[in-house]
Amino acid sequence: MPTAPTMSETIGLLENRVSVRKFEDRPVPGETVNAVLKAAFRAPTSSNVQAYSVIVVRDPAIRDRLAKIAGGQAHVSKAPVFLAFCADLTHVERAVAKAGQDFGGADLEMSLVASIDASLVGMAAYLAAESLGLKGVMIGGLRNNPVDVAAALGLPKRVYSVFGMCLGFPAGDPPPQKPRMDFSQMVHDDRYGAVRDERSPEQALGDYDATLAAHYRAIGKETTDNSWSHEVGGKFYPQPRPNLARQLAELGFDFA
Ligand SMILES: Cc1cc2nc3c(=O)[nH]c(=O)nc-3n(C[C@H](O)[C@H](O)[C@H](O)COP(=O)(O)O)c2cc1C
C-alpha cells in the first residue's frame, strides 16, 4: 500500500518557519516584491471582492514614523522592505457607484470581509517571500494608531492597514522556533471537544506553559513558570487599543 504524502516544499517551509527581525543589509529588489505580491493576489478572496491593497514602503522617514507608531519597533525602520497590508473598500465603493447604487457604508460584514481578504493576501505573500529565501515578521503594532498610519501612508477613507510586514534576507541563523500548543489539543473530530488527547485542556495548558518557559529560558529570555498564560493575560488585560473601534470607524470601517 503506498503511503499518503505528508511532506512537500510548502509543508517544509511552514514547518520550519519562524519570525525573523534581523536582516542583511541587502536590498530586496522591486521585481522580487512584485513577484511575491502578484502570487499573493491569487489568494482566495470573498465573493471576488478583492478588498485589499498593499503599500510597499521604502521611504526612511515614513518607515521611522511607522516604527514609532508600532511602539518603537526598530525592525520596521531597518528591514530592507516594509509592506503594509490594507483592507480596502474603495474598489467596491467605486463599483457600486458605477452600477448606480448607494454604497451606504462599511458595516461589520464588509469590514470583516476586507480585513480577512487583506490577511489572506498577507499570509500568501509571506509564504511566497519565504519560498524565495526571504524571511520576515508581521507587524500588528500598526493597529496602535490606524489613524496615524493612514496619515503616514496617505490612505484615503475606507482603507486601513490591518498589519504590516518586514521582509529581507535573514542575518545569521534564524532564531529557534517558538513551540506551539499541541496539535492534539487544537484539532477536533466532527464536534468541538472531541480532541485526540488524553489530557484535560487545563493539563495541556500547564504542559504548554512549562514547554514555553523552558524555550524562553533556553534563549535567555526572562519568563515566569506559567509563561504563556502570564503572557496572554498581560497582553489582553487590561484591554489594549481601547480607541481602535472609534479610529477604524473614522477611517470608514464599522466593527460595531
Ligand atoms: C497579525 C500579526 C501581528 C504581529 N505583530 C507583531 C509585531 O507588531 N511585532 C513583532 O515583533 N511581531 C509581531 N508578530 C509576530 C508574532 O509575535 C509571532 O508570529 C508569534 O510570537 C509566534 O512566533 P513565530 O512567528 O516566530 O512562530 C505578529 C504576528 C501576527 C500574525
The ligand as a MOL file (V3000), in Angstrom:
LIG
                    3D

  0  0  0     0  0            999 V3000
M  V30 BEGIN CTAB
M  V30 COUNTS 31 33 0 0 0
M  V30 BEGIN ATOM
M  V30 1 C -1.1180 39.6570 12.7650 0
M  V30 2 C 0.2200 39.5420 13.4540 0
M  V30 3 C 0.7830 40.6550 14.0290 0
M  V30 4 C 2.0450 40.5950 14.6220 0
M  V30 5 N 2.6060 41.7270 15.1210 0
M  V30 6 C 3.8810 41.7140 15.5540 0
M  V30 7 C 4.5280 42.9320 15.9180 0
M  V30 8 O 3.9270 44.0200 15.8990 0
M  V30 9 N 5.8280 42.8740 16.2920 0
M  V30 10 C 6.5280 41.6940 16.3100 0
M  V30 11 O 7.7300 41.7270 16.6230 0
M  V30 12 N 5.9470 40.5210 15.9900 0
M  V30 13 C 4.6430 40.5090 15.5980 0
M  V30 14 N 4.0380 39.3450 15.1920 0
M  V30 15 C 4.7920 38.0880 15.2350 0
M  V30 16 C 4.3050 37.1960 16.3900 0
M  V30 17 O 4.7550 37.7380 17.6060 0
M  V30 18 C 4.8460 35.7870 16.1670 0
M  V30 19 O 4.2980 35.2700 14.9680 0
M  V30 20 C 4.4810 34.8500 17.3350 0
M  V30 21 O 5.0800 35.2800 18.5210 0
M  V30 22 C 4.9180 33.4330 17.0600 0
M  V30 23 O 6.3050 33.3910 16.7860 0
M  V30 24 P 6.8570 32.8030 15.4000 0
M  V30 25 O 6.2000 33.5760 14.2920 0
M  V30 26 O 8.3170 33.0120 15.4280 0
M  V30 27 O 6.4760 31.3700 15.3690 0
M  V30 28 C 2.7450 39.3650 14.6490 0
M  V30 29 C 2.1630 38.2330 14.0810 0
M  V30 30 C 0.9190 38.3160 13.5040 0
M  V30 31 C 0.3060 37.0810 12.8880 0
M  V30 END ATOM
M  V30 BEGIN BOND
M  V30 1 1 1 2
M  V30 2 1 2 3
M  V30 3 2 2 30
M  V30 4 2 3 4
M  V30 5 1 4 5
M  V30 6 1 4 28
M  V30 7 2 5 6
M  V30 8 1 6 7
M  V30 9 1 6 13
M  V30 10 2 7 8
M  V30 11 1 7 9
M  V30 12 1 9 10
M  V30 13 2 10 11
M  V30 14 1 10 12
M  V30 15 2 12 13
M  V30 16 1 13 14
M  V30 17 1 14 15
M  V30 18 1 14 28
M  V30 19 1 15 16
M  V30 20 1 16 17
M  V30 21 1 16 18
M  V30 22 1 18 19
M  V30 23 1 18 20
M  V30 24 1 20 21
M  V30 25 1 20 22
M  V30 26 1 22 23
M  V30 27 1 23 24
M  V30 28 2 24 25
M  V30 29 1 24 26
M  V30 30 1 24 27
M  V30 31 2 28 29
M  V30 32 1 29 30
M  V30 33 1 30 31
M  V30 END BOND
M  V30 END CTAB
M  END
